[in-house]
Amino acid sequence: MSLTVDGTPLAEARRQDPTRIAIAPQDFAFYPALTVRENLAYGLKASGVKSAEVTRRVGEIAELLQLTPM
């Protein structure tokens, strides 16, 4: 069996446009055993974001959502 996206093999489609196909859990969109920051980092890493960028984005999101210490 092989998977294609508009006739393109899945692996190639992911290389061309990594954000076109995403992981979407059917139940919770988070893992209760992880902190908010860990959940954000997990989602970003699963989307192929590099570690340095993950750290930056998680910080920005935490600040935007006022999840940082006052």
Chimera marker file (.cmm) of the C-alpha trace (Angstrom):
<marker_set name="trace">
<marker id="1" x="0.000" y="0.000" z="0.000" r="1" g="1" b="0" radius="0.5"/>
<marker id="2" x="1.199" y="3.526" z="-0.669" r="1" g="1" b="0" radius="0.5"/>
<marker id="3" x="-0.206" y="6.895" z="0.300" r="1" g="1" b="0" radius="0.5"/>
<marker id="4" x="-0.302" y="9.846" z="-2.038" r="1" g="1" b="0" radius="0.5"/>
<marker id="5" x="-1.371" y="13.478" z="-1.775" r="1" g="1" b="0" radius="0.5"/>
<marker id="6" x="-2.699" y="14.785" z="-5.083" r="1" g="1" b="0" radius="0.5"/>
<marker id="7" x="-0.731" y="12.019" z="-6.808" r="1" g="1" b="0" radius="0.5"/>
<marker id="8" x="2.536" y="12.787" z="-4.960" r="1" g="1" b="0" radius="0.5"/>
<marker id="9" x="3.973" y="10.119" z="-2.624" r="1" g="1" b="0" radius="0.5"/>
<marker id="10" x="3.329" y="11.092" z="0.995" r="1" g="1" b="0" radius="0.5"/>
<marker id="11" x="7.024" y="11.342" z="1.945" r="1" g="1" b="0" radius="0.5"/>
<marker id="12" x="7.685" y="13.687" z="-0.982" r="1" g="1" b="0" radius="0.5"/>
<marker id="13" x="4.583" y="15.778" z="-0.206" r="1" g="1" b="0" radius="0.5"/>
<marker id="14" x="5.805" y="16.184" z="3.407" r="1" g="1" b="0" radius="0.5"/>
<marker id="15" x="9.250" y="17.276" z="2.167" r="1" g="1" b="0" radius="0.5"/>
<marker id="16" x="7.733" y="19.810" z="-0.235" r="1" g="1" b="0" radius="0.5"/>
<marker id="17" x="5.241" y="21.296" z="2.238" r="1" g="1" b="0" radius="0.5"/>
<marker id="18" x="5.669" y="19.932" z="5.791" r="1" g="1" b="0" radius="0.5"/>
<marker id="19" x="2.725" y="21.882" z="7.236" r="1" g="1" b="0" radius="0.5"/>
<marker id="20" x="0.183" y="20.711" z="4.652" r="1" g="1" b="0" radius="0.5"/>
<marker id="21" x="-0.523" y="17.462" z="6.495" r="1" g="1" b="0" radius="0.5"/>
<marker id="22" x="-0.827" y="17.604" z="10.279" r="1" g="1" b="0" radius="0.5"/>
<marker id="23" x="-1.426" y="15.281" z="13.194" r="1" g="1" b="0" radius="0.5"/>
<marker id="24" x="-4.919" y="15.694" z="14.644" r="1" g="1" b="0" radius="0.5"/>
<marker id="25" x="-5.720" y="13.622" z="17.725" r="1" g="1" b="0" radius="0.5"/>
<marker id="26" x="-9.307" y="12.405" z="17.876" r="1" g="1" b="0" radius="0.5"/>
<marker id="27" x="-9.637" y="12.813" z="21.623" r="1" g="1" b="0" radius="0.5"/>
<marker id="28" x="-7.593" y="15.323" z="23.555" r="1" g="1" b="0" radius="0.5"/>
<marker id="29" x="-5.369" y="17.711" z="21.643" r="1" g="1" b="0" radius="0.5"/>
<marker id="30" x="-2.891" y="17.585" z="24.523" r="1" g="1" b="0" radius="0.5"/>
<marker id="31" x="-1.201" y="15.055" z="26.753" r="1" g="1" b="0" radius="0.5"/>
<marker id="32" x="-2.272" y="15.481" z="30.409" r="1" g="1" b="0" radius="0.5"/>
<marker id="33" x="1.031" y="14.152" z="31.780" r="1" g="1" b="0" radius="0.5"/>
<marker id="34" x="2.931" y="16.979" z="30.048" r="1" g="1" b="0" radius="0.5"/>
<marker id="35" x="3.078" y="20.638" z="31.022" r="1" g="1" b="0" radius="0.5"/>
<marker id="36" x="1.608" y="23.283" z="28.733" r="1" g="1" b="0" radius="0.5"/>
<marker id="37" x="5.084" y="24.148" z="27.467" r="1" g="1" b="0" radius="0.5"/>
<marker id="38" x="5.884" y="20.454" z="26.858" r="1" g="1" b="0" radius="0.5"/>
<marker id="39" x="2.630" y="20.011" z="24.929" r="1" g="1" b="0" radius="0.5"/>
<marker id="40" x="3.419" y="23.053" z="22.776" r="1" g="1" b="0" radius="0.5"/>
<marker id="41" x="6.963" y="21.810" z="22.153" r="1" g="1" b="0" radius="0.5"/>
<marker id="42" x="5.712" y="18.329" z="21.261" r="1" g="1" b="0" radius="0.5"/>
<marker id="43" x="3.276" y="19.713" z="18.693" r="1" g="1" b="0" radius="0.5"/>
<marker id="44" x="5.913" y="21.933" z="17.125" r="1" g="1" b="0" radius="0.5"/>
<marker id="45" x="8.502" y="19.142" z="16.988" r="1" g="1" b="0" radius="0.5"/>
<marker id="46" x="5.942" y="16.767" z="15.466" r="1" g="1" b="0" radius="0.5"/>
<marker id="47" x="5.434" y="19.395" z="12.764" r="1" g="1" b="0" radius="0.5"/>
<marker id="48" x="9.147" y="19.353" z="11.957" r="1" g="1" b="0" radius="0.5"/>
<marker id="49" x="10.137" y="22.620" z="13.641" r="1" g="1" b="0" radius="0.5"/>
<marker id="50" x="13.824" y="22.638" z="14.646" r="1" g="1" b="0" radius="0.5"/>
<marker id="51" x="14.725" y="22.658" z="18.365" r="1" g="1" b="0" radius="0.5"/>
<marker id="52" x="16.031" y="26.243" z="18.537" r="1" g="1" b="0" radius="0.5"/>
<marker id="53" x="12.887" y="27.492" z="16.816" r="1" g="1" b="0" radius="0.5"/>
<marker id="54" x="10.700" y="25.379" z="19.133" r="1" g="1" b="0" radius="0.5"/>
<marker id="55" x="12.228" y="27.073" z="22.176" r="1" g="1" b="0" radius="0.5"/>
<marker id="56" x="11.646" y="30.521" z="20.701" r="1" g="1" b="0" radius="0.5"/>
<marker id="57" x="8.062" y="29.819" z="19.633" r="1" g="1" b="0" radius="0.5"/>
<marker id="58" x="7.082" y="28.187" z="22.935" r="1" g="1" b="0" radius="0.5"/>
<marker id="59" x="8.394" y="31.282" z="24.730" r="1" g="1" b="0" radius="0.5"/>
<marker id="60" x="6.407" y="33.585" z="22.447" r="1" g="1" b="0" radius="0.5"/>
<marker id="61" x="3.220" y="31.558" z="22.862" r="1" g="1" b="0" radius="0.5"/>
<marker id="62" x="3.627" y="31.396" z="26.651" r="1" g="1" b="0" radius="0.5"/>
<marker id="63" x="4.060" y="35.154" z="26.783" r="1" g="1" b="0" radius="0.5"/>
<marker id="64" x="1.098" y="35.769" z="24.478" r="1" g="1" b="0" radius="0.5"/>
<marker id="65" x="-1.138" y="33.539" z="26.634" r="1" g="1" b="0" radius="0.5"/>
<marker id="66" x="0.238" y="35.102" z="29.808" r="1" g="1" b="0" radius="0.5"/>
<marker id="67" x="1.705" y="31.808" z="31.014" r="1" g="1" b="0" radius="0.5"/>
<marker id="68" x="4.927" y="33.444" z="32.203" r="1" g="1" b="0" radius="0.5"/>
<marker id="69" x="5.647" y="34.512" z="35.799" r="1" g="1" b="0" radius="0.5"/>
<marker id="70" x="4.609" y="38.073" z="36.615" r="1" g="1" b="0" radius="0.5"/>
<link id1="1" id2="2" r="1" g="1" b="0" radius="0.2"/>
<link id1="2" id2="3" r="1" g="1" b="0" radius="0.2"/>
<link id1="3" id2="4" r="1" g="1" b="0" radius="0.2"/>
<link id1="4" id2="5" r="1" g="1" b="0" radius="0.2"/>
<link id1="5" id2="6" r="1" g="1" b="0" radius="0.2"/>
<link id1="6" id2="7" r="1" g="1" b="0" radius="0.2"/>
<link id1="7" id2="8" r="1" g="1" b="0" radius="0.2"/>
<link id1="8" id2="9" r="1" g="1" b="0" radius="0.2"/>
<link id1="9" id2="10" r="1" g="1" b="0" radius="0.2"/>
<link id1="10" id2="11" r="1" g="1" b="0" radius="0.2"/>
<link id1="11" id2="12" r="1" g="1" b="0" radius="0.2"/>
<link id1="12" id2="13" r="1" g="1" b="0" radius="0.2"/>
<link id1="13" id2="14" r="1" g="1" b="0" radius="0.2"/>
<link id1="14" id2="15" r="1" g="1" b="0" radius="0.2"/>
<link id1="15" id2="16" r="1" g="1" b="0" radius="0.2"/>
<link id1="16" id2="17" r="1" g="1" b="0" radius="0.2"/>
<link id1="17" id2="18" r="1" g="1" b="0" radius="0.2"/>
<link id1="18" id2="19" r="1" g="1" b="0" radius="0.2"/>
<link id1="19" id2="20" r="1" g="1" b="0" radius="0.2"/>
<link id1="20" id2="21" r="1" g="1" b="0" radius="0.2"/>
<link id1="21" id2="22" r="1" g="1" b="0" radius="0.2"/>
<link id1="22" id2="23" r="1" g="1" b="0" radius="0.2"/>
<link id1="23" id2="24" r="1" g="1" b="0" radius="0.2"/>
<link id1="24" id2="25" r="1" g="1" b="0" radius="0.2"/>
<link id1="25" id2="26" r="1" g="1" b="0" radius="0.2"/>
<link id1="26" id2="27" r="1" g="1" b="0" radius="0.2"/>
<link id1="27" id2="28" r="1" g="1" b="0" radius="0.2"/>
<link id1="28" id2="29" r="1" g="1" b="0" radius="0.2"/>
<link id1="29" id2="30" r="1" g="1" b="0" radius="0.2"/>
<link id1="30" id2="31" r="1" g="1" b="0" radius="0.2"/>
<link id1="31" id2="32" r="1" g="1" b="0" radius="0.2"/>
<link id1="32" id2="33" r="1" g="1" b="0" radius="0.2"/>
<link id1="33" id2="34" r="1" g="1" b="0" radius="0.2"/>
<link id1="34" id2="35" r="1" g="1" b="0" radius="0.2"/>
<link id1="35" id2="36" r="1" g="1" b="0" radius="0.2"/>
<link id1="36" id2="37" r="1" g="1" b="0" radius="0.2"/>
<link id1="37" id2="38" r="1" g="1" b="0" radius="0.2"/>
<link id1="38" id2="39" r="1" g="1" b="0" radius="0.2"/>
<link id1="39" id2="40" r="1" g="1" b="0" radius="0.2"/>
<link id1="40" id2="41" r="1" g="1" b="0" radius="0.2"/>
<link id1="41" id2="42" r="1" g="1" b="0" radius="0.2"/>
<link id1="42" id2="43" r="1" g="1" b="0" radius="0.2"/>
<link id1="43" id2="44" r="1" g="1" b="0" radius="0.2"/>
<link id1="44" id2="45" r="1" g="1" b="0" radius="0.2"/>
<link id1="45" id2="46" r="1" g="1" b="0" radius="0.2"/>
<link id1="46" id2="47" r="1" g="1" b="0" radius="0.2"/>
<link id1="47" id2="48" r="1" g="1" b="0" radius="0.2"/>
<link id1="48" id2="49" r="1" g="1" b="0" radius="0.2"/>
<link id1="49" id2="50" r="1" g="1" b="0" radius="0.2"/>
<link id1="50" id2="51" r="1" g="1" b="0" radius="0.2"/>
<link id1="51" id2="52" r="1" g="1" b="0" radius="0.2"/>
<link id1="52" id2="53" r="1" g="1" b="0" radius="0.2"/>
<link id1="53" id2="54" r="1" g="1" b="0" radius="0.2"/>
<link id1="54" id2="55" r="1" g="1" b="0" radius="0.2"/>
<link id1="55" id2="56" r="1" g="1" b="0" radius="0.2"/>
<link id1="56" id2="57" r="1" g="1" b="0" radius="0.2"/>
<link id1="57" id2="58" r="1" g="1" b="0" radius="0.2"/>
<link id1="58" id2="59" r="1" g="1" b="0" radius="0.2"/>
<link id1="59" id2="60" r="1" g="1" b="0" radius="0.2"/>
<link id1="60" id2="61" r="1" g="1" b="0" radius="0.2"/>
<link id1="61" id2="62" r="1" g="1" b="0" radius="0.2"/>
<link id1="62" id2="63" r="1" g="1" b="0" radius="0.2"/>
<link id1="63" id2="64" r="1" g="1" b="0" radius="0.2"/>
<link id1="64" id2="65" r="1" g="1" b="0" radius="0.2"/>
<link id1="65" id2="66" r="1" g="1" b="0" radius="0.2"/>
<link id1="66" id2="67" r="1" g="1" b="0" radius="0.2"/>
<link id1="67" id2="68" r="1" g="1" b="0" radius="0.2"/>
<link id1="68" id2="69" r="1" g="1" b="0" radius="0.2"/>
<link id1="69" id2="70" r="1" g="1" b="0" radius="0.2"/>
</marker_set>
